[in-house]
C-alpha cells in the first residue's frame, strides 16, 4: 500500500534562509510580542509580557489582522524596525 501525502502550501519551493543569530541576552533589548489573532493567544502574551517586564525587558505588542494569512508587509517592517527579537503567540 502506498501513502500519498499532499502539501497544502502550494507548488513553489520555500525560500531558503539562514536564521539570524539569537541575542546572548534580552537585557536592554526590545522584544516584540506578536498576537496572530488565534483564540487565547493574548492570554499567553499577557503572562509572558508580565514576566519579561518584571525582568526589566521592554516589550511592544503587535497583532496580525487574521491568523489565516501571513502578517502584512507593513506590520513586519514595523516589528523589524522597533524590535531586537520577537515572540509569536500560537495559542488556541
Buried (B, 14 or more C-beta within 10 A) or exposed (E): EEEEEEEEEEEEEEEEEEEEEEEEEBEEBBBBBBBBBBEEBBEBBBEBBEEBEEEEBEBBEBBBEEBEEEBEEEBBEBBEEEBBBBBBBEEE
